[in-house]
Amino acid sequence: MKKVIYPKIGGVDSIEILDVEEPRASDGEVVVRVHRAGINFADLMMRQGLYGSNPDFPFTPGYEASGVVTSLGKGVEGLELGDRVIAMTGFGGYSEKVSIPRSRVFKLPDSVTFDQAAAIPVTYGTAYHMLFHLGRISPGDSVLIHHAAGGVGTAVAQLCKVAGASVVIGTASAPKREFVESIGVKFVDRESEDFVKVCKDMTDGKGVHHAIDPVGGRNLMRSYKATRRGGKVYFFGASSAVKGDKRSIISAFRMWLNTPKFNPIKMMSSNKAIFGVHMGLLDDSTIFEGHLTALSKMLEDNEIDPIIDSIWRFERVAEAQMHMHDRKNRGKILLDFAPE
């Protein structure tokens, strides 16, 4: 079988596709024949050696996949051969087959497609965890979304509608204005407009209830300033550390240098909160299972519908990742591993 490998730190030209032995299901494990795997910005940062939680090189990236169960290890219950599933792979999803613990495999409702399934775990799981689990979003709340046209951004926008948010503001590049506005979000040009001022102006000077920040660096403090007293900031990425597909030590250093150090005394006085979010390192699988159950119900009720930017055959993984590096995607990017 074939799998994608990051052999070393590098650009998209460093990615390799190798023939390897098929995995076996050990006790308590499930082998999934992958049909779709999701691409996330974290995958790009890992390739550049900028993501602290990735395995040692060489390794196969890929947090999430959808596919079909082809083998069951001893002790596995609740699944059968041929079942359609979502797999929270953690790593290894960029592969034709992957073996993972039963606790990270979830059966798909018949109405959910492989495309929808692969677009949900990281993007919608992260969005749901931030807004509903941590933030307890309420009808009438206001929300700021950075990278509003991306996978998590579009998921947040849809979940804001489900929650009954009153004001949803999103930053993105100028070419994405029409798309951002089409998903019901107030567009803010990240290059030429002051999103803090827009947030204050649209909330009678108070600021937003929730700020979704995958950018980091000095942007994180500005997100904090854009929230009201009692507001919440969710930090789940550091895209400002990445400039192009090759690692830039200068950009990474500038991001870390400009990352704010928050004073807990001042935070106490303002009643604000900052959450760090990394769904790949969420230890309690029951939390994610609850998120997935709620999201599946929303999907079946047509309250959410993942926006798929593009689907690339896995042999073109370098082009697919470059598409994300160039900030061209509007929604989720998927890799196609389905049998031809």
KATAMO-V120501 format. One line per field, one symbol per residue. ss: DSSP state (h for helix, s for strand, l for the rest). Layout:
ss = ???
//
This chain:
ss = lssssslllllhhhssssslllllllllssssssssssslhhhhhhhlllllllllllsllllssssssssslllllllllllsssssllllllslssssshhhsssllllllhhhhhhhhhhhhhhhhhhhhhlllllllsssslllllhhhhhhhhhhhhhlllsssssslhhhhhhhhhlllsssslllllhhhhhhhllllllssssssllllhhhhhhhhhssssssssslllhhhlllllllhhhhhhhhhhlllllhhhhhhhllssssllhhhlllhhhhhhhhhhhhhhhhlllllllsssssshhhhhhhhhhhhllllllsssssllll
//
